[in-house]
Amino acid sequence: MILRSLLRHTLLRRAFSLTALAFAGGVAAVLLPLTLLVRGRPARFAAFAGAYVAAELSGLTCAARLDTRDEEAHYALLTRLLARLFRSGSRAFGLRVLPPEQGLEFPEGPLLVFSRHAGPGDSFLLVYALLAVARRRPRIVLKETLALDPMIDVVLGRTPNCFVGRGKARRAEAADRIGELAATLGARDALLLFPEGGNFTTARRARLISRLRRRRDRRVLPTARSLRHVLPAQPAGVFAAVDAAPPGSHAVFVAHTGLDRLESVADVWHAVPLRRPVQVAWWAVPVGLIPDGEQERLAWLDGQWARIDAWIDPERRGREAIG
């Protein structure tokens, strides 16, 4: 009930999130000097937490001076903030991202970016890559609860994005909103969607398979069982975007690995400093080549997701290279 009220009422939510941010800033100011004496993992996490709070505070200060209608200024601010966080994560955690073998030149025109969702911070890295590397203005489909982060709430609330609420009715509304965002994409824009609907974990995969088995789902259950590293892609948002996308758009599928085995706080704690770099692969499909028939397009989407799953598996990656 409290969470629902915070998400529905902007003033209440921002009062709560700003108070929490101020408290976190005070705690960080007290604890950071102490953790630096201890060194090791505590110092690494404390350093990044301090950098995150500082980025939030400076970002909110800058946002307060911007014209709320100036989207370009807000995208520039978001790029600077994510660059700071990327540098802090690299120093604190040993974060490294290898350039994809496919290179960094995306197709011209509007993009519909469909990515797997796994590991801490993968969405931040992808948004940063779209802004700083691909030079695109991302329109993000994200969970409504992320609006509790004041920086996300303010900056993404002033640019075209879609916050998805819980429940069937809210998800149906989200599909309509995704279509609206896709329909107005320009040549420098990219719609970013995570079709799995949530962060992949082995426990979440097991729960999904158990739920589908109880429902005796004959379509999704075989797909869920066959996928080892991703959850089945939910088609509603994907095809809402595909159907509304302007002529000349491309669907871009993104696979990544390196953070996906960090499924719990304990996993993250013991993995730092990170030993494995983040590896990325992508491929593009012209929207005009996507099948029209319902069954054909569902099979097509399952095939794209199976391709991501195969690439993630290190034993299969060499045999099933992405063209």
Short mmCIF file of the C-alpha atoms (twelve columns), coordinates in Angstrom:
data_MODEL
# 
_entry.id   MODEL 
# 
loop_
_atom_site.group_PDB 
_atom_site.id 
_atom_site.type_symbol 
_atom_site.label_atom_id 
_atom_site.label_alt_id 
_atom_site.label_comp_id 
_atom_site.label_asym_id 
_atom_site.label_seq_id 
_atom_site.Cartn_x 
_atom_site.Cartn_y 
_atom_site.Cartn_z 
_atom_site.pdbx_PDB_model_num 
ATOM 1   C CA . MET A 1   0.000  0.000   0.000   1 
ATOM 2   C CA . ILE A 2   2.801  2.448   0.910   1 
ATOM 3   C CA . LEU A 3   4.762  1.580   -2.236  1 
ATOM 4   C CA . ARG A 4   1.658  2.023   -4.392  1 
ATOM 5   C CA . SER A 5   1.021  5.459   -2.901  1 
ATOM 6   C CA . LEU A 6   4.618  6.531   -3.481  1 
ATOM 7   C CA . LEU A 7   4.513  5.448   -7.106  1 
ATOM 8   C CA . ARG A 8   1.195  7.138   -7.836  1 
ATOM 9   C CA . HIS A 9   1.839  10.511  -6.181  1 
ATOM 10  C CA . THR A 10  4.798  12.417  -7.565  1 
ATOM 11  C CA . LEU A 11  5.213  14.946  -4.735  1 
ATOM 12  C CA . LEU A 12  5.003  12.254  -2.054  1 
ATOM 13  C CA . ARG A 13  7.426  10.011  -3.938  1 
ATOM 14  C CA . ARG A 14  9.992  12.743  -4.447  1 
ATOM 15  C CA . ALA A 15  9.757  13.905  -0.854  1 
ATOM 16  C CA . PHE A 16  10.457 10.341  0.259   1 
ATOM 17  C CA . SER A 17  13.254 9.645   -2.249  1 
ATOM 18  C CA . LEU A 18  15.033 12.958  -1.624  1 
ATOM 19  C CA . THR A 19  14.896 12.389  2.130   1 
ATOM 20  C CA . ALA A 20  16.333 8.910   1.633   1 
ATOM 21  C CA . LEU A 21  19.052 10.321  -0.637  1 
ATOM 22  C CA . ALA A 22  20.004 12.963  1.931   1 
ATOM 23  C CA . PHE A 23  20.195 10.282  4.622   1 
ATOM 24  C CA . ALA A 24  22.341 8.085   2.371   1 
ATOM 25  C CA . GLY A 25  24.636 11.027  1.687   1 
ATOM 26  C CA . GLY A 26  25.090 11.603  5.406   1 
ATOM 27  C CA . VAL A 27  25.833 7.943   6.065   1 
ATOM 28  C CA . ALA A 28  28.325 7.849   3.178   1 
ATOM 29  C CA . ALA A 29  30.106 10.934  4.494   1 
ATOM 30  C CA . VAL A 30  30.558 9.285   7.888   1 
ATOM 31  C CA . LEU A 31  31.418 5.748   6.799   1 
ATOM 32  C CA . LEU A 32  33.601 6.361   3.740   1 
ATOM 33  C CA . PRO A 33  36.659 7.573   5.706   1 
ATOM 34  C CA . LEU A 34  36.342 4.548   8.009   1 
ATOM 35  C CA . THR A 35  36.114 2.030   5.171   1 
ATOM 36  C CA . LEU A 36  39.179 3.535   3.520   1 
ATOM 37  C CA . LEU A 37  41.128 2.516   6.629   1 
ATOM 38  C CA . VAL A 38  39.914 -1.070  6.251   1 
ATOM 39  C CA . ARG A 39  40.594 -1.304  2.496   1 
ATOM 40  C CA . GLY A 40  39.568 -4.326  0.459   1 
ATOM 41  C CA . ARG A 41  35.977 -4.955  -0.578  1 
ATOM 42  C CA . PRO A 42  34.397 -2.617  2.007   1 
ATOM 43  C CA . ALA A 43  36.405 0.285   0.615   1 
ATOM 44  C CA . ARG A 44  35.505 -0.614  -2.970  1 
ATOM 45  C CA . PHE A 45  31.763 -0.724  -2.294  1 
ATOM 46  C CA . ALA A 46  31.876 2.372   -0.112  1 
ATOM 47  C CA . ALA A 47  33.763 4.305   -2.788  1 
ATOM 48  C CA . PHE A 48  31.182 3.428   -5.420  1 
ATOM 49  C CA . ALA A 49  28.280 4.182   -3.073  1 
ATOM 50  C CA . GLY A 50  29.780 7.588   -2.370  1 
ATOM 51  C CA . ALA A 51  30.240 8.218   -6.090  1 
ATOM 52  C CA . TYR A 52  26.635 7.197   -6.769  1 
ATOM 53  C CA . VAL A 53  25.240 9.527   -4.124  1 
ATOM 54  C CA . ALA A 54  27.461 12.361  -5.385  1 
ATOM 55  C CA . ALA A 55  26.270 11.769  -8.960  1 
ATOM 56  C CA . GLU A 56  22.647 11.825  -7.806  1 
ATOM 57  C CA . LEU A 57  23.079 15.082  -5.895  1 
ATOM 58  C CA . SER A 58  24.998 16.860  -8.641  1 
ATOM 59  C CA . GLY A 59  22.582 15.558  -11.281 1 
ATOM 60  C CA . LEU A 60  19.550 16.819  -9.394  1 
ATOM 61  C CA . THR A 61  21.234 20.180  -8.911  1 
ATOM 62  C CA . CYS A 62  21.907 20.446  -12.651 1 
ATOM 63  C CA . ALA A 63  18.417 19.246  -13.544 1 
ATOM 64  C CA . ALA A 64  16.890 21.973  -11.368 1 
ATOM 65  C CA . ARG A 65  18.501 24.573  -13.634 1 
ATOM 66  C CA . LEU A 66  17.334 23.008  -16.920 1 
ATOM 67  C CA . ASP A 67  14.249 23.845  -18.910 1 
ATOM 68  C CA . THR A 68  11.980 20.851  -18.304 1 
ATOM 69  C CA . ARG A 69  11.116 20.790  -22.035 1 
ATOM 70  C CA . ASP A 70  14.735 20.726  -23.245 1 
ATOM 71  C CA . GLU A 71  15.214 17.018  -24.032 1 
ATOM 72  C CA . GLU A 72  18.698 17.485  -25.531 1 
ATOM 73  C CA . ALA A 73  19.985 19.065  -22.319 1 
ATOM 74  C CA . HIS A 74  18.593 16.193  -20.268 1 
ATOM 75  C CA . TYR A 75  20.158 13.577  -22.548 1 
ATOM 76  C CA . ALA A 76  23.495 15.398  -22.246 1 
ATOM 77  C CA . LEU A 77  23.137 15.422  -18.447 1 
ATOM 78  C CA . LEU A 78  22.301 11.714  -18.407 1 
ATOM 79  C CA . THR A 79  25.357 10.955  -20.551 1 
ATOM 80  C CA . ARG A 80  27.660 12.834  -18.157 1 
ATOM 81  C CA . LEU A 81  26.209 11.136  -15.079 1 
ATOM 82  C CA . LEU A 82  26.462 7.639   -16.549 1 
ATOM 83  C CA . ALA A 83  30.022 8.356   -17.678 1 
ATOM 84  C CA . ARG A 84  30.925 9.263   -14.087 1 
ATOM 85  C CA . LEU A 85  29.320 6.097   -12.766 1 
ATOM 86  C CA . PHE A 86  31.038 3.967   -15.404 1 
ATOM 87  C CA . ARG A 87  34.435 5.379   -14.440 1 
ATOM 88  C CA . SER A 88  33.666 4.843   -10.749 1 
ATOM 89  C CA . GLY A 89  32.540 1.265   -11.386 1 
ATOM 90  C CA . SER A 90  35.691 0.582   -13.393 1 
ATOM 91  C CA . ARG A 91  37.911 1.830   -10.580 1 
ATOM 92  C CA . ALA A 92  36.003 0.303   -7.690  1 
ATOM 93  C CA . PHE A 93  34.988 -3.054  -9.139  1 
ATOM 94  C CA . GLY A 94  37.419 -3.669  -11.980 1 
ATOM 95  C CA . LEU A 95  34.590 -3.399  -14.511 1 
ATOM 96  C CA . ARG A 96  35.701 -3.929  -18.113 1 
ATOM 97  C CA . VAL A 97  33.604 -4.068  -21.274 1 
ATOM 98  C CA . LEU A 98  35.034 -5.675  -24.406 1 
ATOM 99  C CA . PRO A 99  33.955 -4.170  -27.727 1 
ATOM 100 C CA . PRO A 100 31.656 -6.509  -29.686 1 
ATOM 101 C CA . GLU A 101 33.101 -8.436  -32.611 1 
ATOM 102 C CA . GLN A 102 30.355 -6.930  -34.766 1 
ATOM 103 C CA . GLY A 103 31.826 -3.481  -34.173 1 
ATOM 104 C CA . LEU A 104 30.050 -0.371  -32.928 1 
ATOM 105 C CA . GLU A 105 28.421 0.868   -36.134 1 
ATOM 106 C CA . PHE A 106 24.667 0.369   -35.789 1 
ATOM 107 C CA . PRO A 107 22.333 0.643   -38.811 1 
ATOM 108 C CA . GLU A 108 21.151 4.106   -39.740 1 
ATOM 109 C CA . GLY A 109 17.643 5.160   -38.837 1 
ATOM 110 C CA . PRO A 110 15.439 4.419   -35.800 1 
ATOM 111 C CA . LEU A 111 16.361 1.415   -33.657 1 
ATOM 112 C CA . LEU A 112 14.272 -0.981  -31.585 1 
ATOM 113 C CA . VAL A 113 16.783 -2.458  -29.135 1 
ATOM 114 C CA . PHE A 114 15.724 -5.741  -27.537 1 
ATOM 115 C CA . SER A 115 18.218 -6.897  -24.905 1 
ATOM 116 C CA . ARG A 116 18.532 -9.714  -22.437 1 
ATOM 117 C CA . HIS A 117 18.366 -8.550  -18.826 1 
ATOM 118 C CA . ALA A 118 20.787 -10.173 -16.390 1 
ATOM 119 C CA . GLY A 119 23.255 -9.060  -13.762 1 
ATOM 120 C CA . PRO A 120 23.652 -5.895  -11.687 1 
ATOM 121 C CA . GLY A 121 23.842 -2.688  -13.692 1 
ATOM 122 C CA . ASP A 122 23.432 -4.187  -17.160 1 
ATOM 123 C CA . SER A 123 20.668 -1.733  -18.056 1 
ATOM 124 C CA . PHE A 124 22.831 1.238   -16.993 1 
ATOM 125 C CA . LEU A 125 25.675 -0.026  -19.191 1 
ATOM 126 C CA . LEU A 126 23.401 -0.440  -22.194 1 
ATOM 127 C CA . VAL A 127 21.831 3.010   -21.817 1 
ATOM 128 C CA . TYR A 128 25.322 4.511   -21.503 1 
ATOM 129 C CA . ALA A 129 26.468 2.638   -24.636 1 
ATOM 130 C CA . LEU A 130 23.491 3.938   -26.618 1 
ATOM 131 C CA . LEU A 131 24.174 7.507   -25.508 1 
ATOM 132 C CA . ALA A 132 27.977 7.681   -25.602 1 
ATOM 133 C CA . VAL A 133 28.919 5.109   -28.252 1 
ATOM 134 C CA . ALA A 134 25.948 4.762   -30.601 1 
ATOM 135 C CA . ARG A 135 25.071 8.477   -30.232 1 
ATOM 136 C CA . ARG A 136 21.370 7.656   -29.895 1 
ATOM 137 C CA . ARG A 137 18.731 9.125   -27.630 1 
ATOM 138 C CA . PRO A 138 17.278 6.160   -25.738 1 
ATOM 139 C CA . ARG A 139 13.590 5.802   -24.952 1 
ATOM 140 C CA . ILE A 140 13.558 3.240   -22.160 1 
ATOM 141 C CA . VAL A 141 10.892 0.793   -21.044 1 
ATOM 142 C CA . LEU A 142 11.551 0.255   -17.329 1 
ATOM 143 C CA . LYS A 143 9.830  -0.845  -14.160 1 
ATOM 144 C CA . GLU A 144 7.792  1.770   -12.316 1 
ATOM 145 C CA . THR A 145 9.609  1.038   -9.042  1 
ATOM 146 C CA . LEU A 146 12.803 2.533   -10.488 1 
ATOM 147 C CA . ALA A 147 11.109 5.935   -10.194 1 
ATOM 148 C CA . LEU A 148 11.978 5.710   -6.481  1 
ATOM 149 C CA . ASP A 149 15.494 6.677   -7.558  1 
ATOM 150 C CA . PRO A 150 15.247 10.498  -7.626  1 
ATOM 151 C CA . MET A 151 17.648 10.962  -10.526 1 
ATOM 152 C CA . ILE A 152 15.811 8.411   -12.667 1 
ATOM 153 C CA . ASP A 153 12.484 9.926   -11.613 1 
ATOM 154 C CA . VAL A 154 13.424 13.478  -12.589 1 
ATOM 155 C CA . VAL A 155 15.572 13.040  -15.721 1 
ATOM 156 C CA . LEU A 156 13.699 10.118  -17.296 1 
ATOM 157 C CA . GLY A 157 10.443 11.782  -16.354 1 
ATOM 158 C CA . ARG A 158 11.376 14.691  -18.635 1 
ATOM 159 C CA . THR A 159 12.336 12.551  -21.644 1 
ATOM 160 C CA . PRO A 160 10.166 10.067  -23.596 1 
ATOM 161 C CA . ASN A 161 10.152 6.827   -21.606 1 
ATOM 162 C CA . CYS A 162 7.684  4.214   -20.366 1 
ATOM 163 C CA . PHE A 163 7.417  3.232   -16.697 1 
ATOM 164 C CA . VAL A 164 5.649  -0.136  -16.486 1 
ATOM 165 C CA . GLY A 165 3.417  -0.766  -13.467 1 
ATOM 166 C CA . ARG A 166 2.336  -4.073  -11.982 1 
ATOM 167 C CA . GLY A 167 -0.815 -5.962  -12.988 1 
ATOM 168 C CA . LYS A 168 -2.379 -6.978  -16.308 1 
ATOM 169 C CA . ALA A 169 -4.153 -3.660  -16.836 1 
ATOM 170 C CA . ARG A 170 -0.965 -1.641  -16.319 1 
ATOM 171 C CA . ARG A 171 0.986  -3.943  -18.645 1 
ATOM 172 C CA . ALA A 172 -1.691 -3.518  -21.311 1 
ATOM 173 C CA . GLU A 173 -1.361 0.256   -20.947 1 
ATOM 174 C CA . ALA A 174 2.403  -0.135  -21.289 1 
ATOM 175 C CA . ALA A 175 2.017  -1.873  -24.670 1 
ATOM 176 C CA . ASP A 176 0.021  1.109   -25.955 1 
ATOM 177 C CA . ARG A 177 2.642  3.501   -24.618 1 
ATOM 178 C CA . ILE A 178 5.452  1.470   -26.217 1 
ATOM 179 C CA . GLY A 179 3.643  1.763   -29.548 1 
ATOM 180 C CA . GLU A 180 3.392  5.527   -29.109 1 
ATOM 181 C CA . LEU A 181 7.107  5.807   -28.330 1 
ATOM 182 C CA . ALA A 182 8.056  3.661   -31.317 1 
ATOM 183 C CA . ALA A 183 5.802  5.551   -33.726 1 
ATOM 184 C CA . THR A 184 7.571  8.855   -33.087 1 
ATOM 185 C CA . LEU A 185 11.167 7.563   -33.246 1 
ATOM 186 C CA . GLY A 186 13.530 9.741   -35.234 1 
ATOM 187 C CA . ALA A 187 16.761 8.811   -36.989 1 
ATOM 188 C CA . ARG A 188 18.788 9.513   -33.809 1 
ATOM 189 C CA . ASP A 189 16.463 7.641   -31.439 1 
ATOM 190 C CA . ALA A 190 16.451 4.114   -30.022 1 
ATOM 191 C CA . LEU A 191 13.677 2.392   -28.101 1 
ATOM 192 C CA . LEU A 192 15.189 0.109   -25.437 1 
ATOM 193 C CA . LEU A 193 13.118 -2.830  -24.212 1 
ATOM 194 C CA . PHE A 194 13.977 -5.873  -22.077 1 
ATOM 195 C CA . PRO A 195 11.474 -8.488  -23.337 1 
ATOM 196 C CA . GLU A 196 12.067 -10.941 -20.488 1 
ATOM 197 C CA . GLY A 197 10.223 -8.554  -18.187 1 
ATOM 198 C CA . GLY A 198 12.728 -8.911  -15.357 1 
ATOM 199 C CA . ASN A 199 16.309 -9.714  -14.440 1 
ATOM 200 C CA . PHE A 200 17.240 -13.326 -15.239 1 
ATOM 201 C CA . THR A 201 18.174 -15.607 -12.342 1 
ATOM 202 C CA . THR A 202 18.205 -19.392 -12.176 1 
ATOM 203 C CA . ALA A 203 15.617 -19.229 -9.376  1 
ATOM 204 C CA . ARG A 204 13.288 -17.041 -11.472 1 
ATOM 205 C CA . ARG A 205 13.650 -19.433 -14.404 1 
ATOM 206 C CA . ALA A 206 12.734 -22.378 -12.158 1 
ATOM 207 C CA . ARG A 207 9.676  -20.551 -10.781 1 
ATOM 208 C CA . LEU A 208 8.513  -19.645 -14.283 1 
ATOM 209 C CA . ILE A 209 8.803  -23.233 -15.519 1 
ATOM 210 C CA . SER A 210 6.921  -24.489 -12.454 1 
ATOM 211 C CA . ARG A 211 4.142  -21.928 -13.025 1 
ATOM 212 C CA . LEU A 212 3.848  -22.794 -16.728 1 
ATOM 213 C CA . ARG A 213 3.737  -26.487 -15.877 1 
ATOM 214 C CA . ARG A 214 0.834  -25.930 -13.476 1 
ATOM 215 C CA . ARG A 215 -1.007 -23.993 -16.178 1 
ATOM 216 C CA . ARG A 216 -0.234 -26.718 -18.724 1 
ATOM 217 C CA . ASP A 217 1.027  -24.075 -21.104 1 
ATOM 218 C CA . ARG A 218 1.782  -25.856 -24.371 1 
ATOM 219 C CA . ARG A 219 3.372  -22.914 -26.173 1 
ATOM 220 C CA . VAL A 220 5.698  -21.142 -23.738 1 
ATOM 221 C CA . LEU A 221 6.643  -24.115 -21.522 1 
ATOM 222 C CA . PRO A 222 8.768  -25.931 -24.140 1 
ATOM 223 C CA . THR A 223 10.525 -22.658 -24.949 1 
ATOM 224 C CA . ALA A 224 11.203 -21.900 -21.271 1 
ATOM 225 C CA . ARG A 225 12.642 -25.368 -20.758 1 
ATOM 226 C CA . SER A 226 14.913 -25.103 -23.782 1 
ATOM 227 C CA . LEU A 227 16.398 -21.739 -22.774 1 
ATOM 228 C CA . ARG A 228 19.149 -22.091 -20.167 1 
ATOM 229 C CA . HIS A 229 20.440 -18.523 -19.798 1 
ATOM 230 C CA . VAL A 230 17.436 -16.309 -20.603 1 
ATOM 231 C CA . LEU A 231 13.721 -16.194 -19.876 1 
ATOM 232 C CA . PRO A 232 11.272 -16.427 -22.796 1 
ATOM 233 C CA . ALA A 233 10.669 -13.099 -24.511 1 
ATOM 234 C CA . GLN A 234 7.241  -11.619 -23.848 1 
ATOM 235 C CA . PRO A 235 5.810  -10.663 -27.240 1 
ATOM 236 C CA . ALA A 236 3.320  -7.872  -26.414 1 
ATOM 237 C CA . GLY A 237 5.796  -5.012  -26.023 1 
ATOM 238 C CA . VAL A 238 8.086  -6.258  -28.789 1 
ATOM 239 C CA . PHE A 239 5.374  -6.360  -31.436 1 
ATOM 240 C CA . ALA A 240 3.716  -3.175  -30.225 1 
ATOM 241 C CA . ALA A 241 7.043  -1.516  -31.053 1 
ATOM 242 C CA . VAL A 242 7.524  -3.414  -34.320 1 
ATOM 243 C CA . ASP A 243 4.040  -2.616  -35.605 1 
ATOM 244 C CA . ALA A 244 4.363  1.095   -34.839 1 
ATOM 245 C CA . ALA A 245 7.986  1.648   -35.887 1 
ATOM 246 C CA . PRO A 246 8.619  4.100   -38.765 1 
ATOM 247 C CA . PRO A 247 9.774  2.790   -42.162 1 
ATOM 248 C CA . GLY A 248 13.508 2.080   -42.243 1 
ATOM 249 C CA . SER A 249 13.686 0.985   -38.594 1 
ATOM 250 C CA . HIS A 250 15.789 -1.951  -37.448 1 
ATOM 251 C CA . ALA A 251 15.271 -4.384  -34.586 1 
ATOM 252 C CA . VAL A 252 18.595 -4.807  -32.770 1 
ATOM 253 C CA . PHE A 253 19.081 -7.819  -30.498 1 
ATOM 254 C CA . VAL A 254 21.706 -7.570  -27.749 1 
ATOM 255 C CA . ALA A 255 23.368 -10.482 -25.959 1 
ATOM 256 C CA . HIS A 256 25.838 -10.015 -23.130 1 
ATOM 257 C CA . THR A 257 27.600 -12.030 -20.486 1 
ATOM 258 C CA . GLY A 258 30.011 -11.303 -17.639 1 
ATOM 259 C CA . LEU A 259 27.628 -9.998  -14.980 1 
ATOM 260 C CA . ASP A 260 24.871 -12.573 -15.398 1 
ATOM 261 C CA . ARG A 261 26.217 -15.037 -12.829 1 
ATOM 262 C CA . LEU A 262 25.929 -12.441 -10.074 1 
ATOM 263 C CA . GLU A 263 22.439 -13.321 -8.880  1 
ATOM 264 C CA . SER A 264 22.581 -12.304 -5.216  1 
ATOM 265 C CA . VAL A 265 24.203 -9.776  -2.927  1 
ATOM 266 C CA . ALA A 266 26.592 -12.485 -1.763  1 
ATOM 267 C CA . ASP A 267 27.536 -13.280 -5.374  1 
ATOM 268 C CA . VAL A 268 28.334 -9.634  -6.050  1 
ATOM 269 C CA . TRP A 269 30.323 -9.265  -2.830  1 
ATOM 270 C CA . HIS A 270 32.552 -12.270 -3.507  1 
ATOM 271 C CA . ALA A 271 33.027 -11.463 -7.206  1 
ATOM 272 C CA . VAL A 272 34.666 -8.077  -6.588  1 
ATOM 273 C CA . PRO A 273 37.113 -7.241  -8.056  1 
ATOM 274 C CA . LEU A 274 35.580 -8.630  -11.221 1 
ATOM 275 C CA . ARG A 275 37.721 -11.176 -13.026 1 
ATOM 276 C CA . ARG A 276 35.628 -11.568 -16.152 1 
ATOM 277 C CA . PRO A 277 35.036 -8.714  -18.583 1 
ATOM 278 C CA . VAL A 278 31.574 -7.974  -19.935 1 
ATOM 279 C CA . GLN A 279 31.261 -9.382  -23.454 1 
ATOM 280 C CA . VAL A 280 28.632 -8.108  -25.861 1 
ATOM 281 C CA . ALA A 281 27.208 -9.204  -29.200 1 
ATOM 282 C CA . TRP A 282 24.416 -7.781  -31.321 1 
ATOM 283 C CA . TRP A 283 22.706 -8.205  -34.667 1 
ATOM 284 C CA . ALA A 284 20.092 -6.246  -36.568 1 
ATOM 285 C CA . VAL A 285 16.987 -7.216  -38.530 1 
ATOM 286 C CA . PRO A 286 15.128 -4.716  -40.754 1 
ATOM 287 C CA . VAL A 287 11.624 -4.317  -39.373 1 
ATOM 288 C CA . GLY A 288 10.219 -4.824  -42.865 1 
ATOM 289 C CA . LEU A 289 11.545 -8.412  -42.849 1 
ATOM 290 C CA . ILE A 290 9.749  -9.435  -39.644 1 
ATOM 291 C CA . PRO A 291 6.851  -11.866 -40.352 1 
ATOM 292 C CA . ASP A 292 3.279  -10.584 -40.220 1 
ATOM 293 C CA . GLY A 293 1.363  -13.706 -39.192 1 
ATOM 294 C CA . GLU A 294 0.893  -14.248 -35.467 1 
ATOM 295 C CA . GLN A 295 2.347  -17.756 -35.286 1 
ATOM 296 C CA . GLU A 296 5.171  -16.920 -37.681 1 
ATOM 297 C CA . ARG A 297 6.255  -13.849 -35.734 1 
ATOM 298 C CA . LEU A 298 6.069  -15.681 -32.405 1 
ATOM 299 C CA . ALA A 299 8.310  -18.390 -33.839 1 
ATOM 300 C CA . TRP A 300 10.618 -15.679 -35.212 1 
ATOM 301 C CA . LEU A 301 10.932 -14.002 -31.793 1 
ATOM 302 C CA . ASP A 302 11.566 -17.348 -30.076 1 
ATOM 303 C CA . GLY A 303 14.293 -17.975 -32.641 1 
ATOM 304 C CA . GLN A 304 16.011 -14.652 -31.929 1 
ATOM 305 C CA . TRP A 305 15.922 -15.357 -28.203 1 
ATOM 306 C CA . ALA A 306 17.271 -18.889 -28.717 1 
ATOM 307 C CA . ARG A 307 20.138 -17.294 -30.638 1 
ATOM 308 C CA . ILE A 308 20.951 -15.083 -27.646 1 
ATOM 309 C CA . ASP A 309 20.783 -18.121 -25.352 1 
ATOM 310 C CA . ALA A 310 23.155 -20.074 -27.594 1 
ATOM 311 C CA . TRP A 311 25.694 -17.219 -27.714 1 
ATOM 312 C CA . ILE A 312 25.774 -16.919 -23.923 1 
ATOM 313 C CA . ASP A 313 26.726 -20.592 -23.562 1 
ATOM 314 C CA . PRO A 314 30.551 -20.552 -23.888 1 
ATOM 315 C CA . GLU A 315 30.605 -24.147 -25.175 1 
ATOM 316 C CA . ARG A 316 28.191 -23.301 -28.008 1 
ATOM 317 C CA . ARG A 317 29.344 -19.773 -28.813 1 
ATOM 318 C CA . GLY A 318 32.160 -20.885 -31.076 1 
ATOM 319 C CA . ARG A 319 29.890 -23.238 -33.026 1 
ATOM 320 C CA . GLU A 320 27.018 -20.770 -33.439 1 
ATOM 321 C CA . ALA A 321 28.775 -17.503 -34.276 1 
ATOM 322 C CA . ILE A 322 26.596 -14.472 -34.844 1 
ATOM 323 C CA . GLY A 323 26.756 -13.127 -38.375 1 
# 
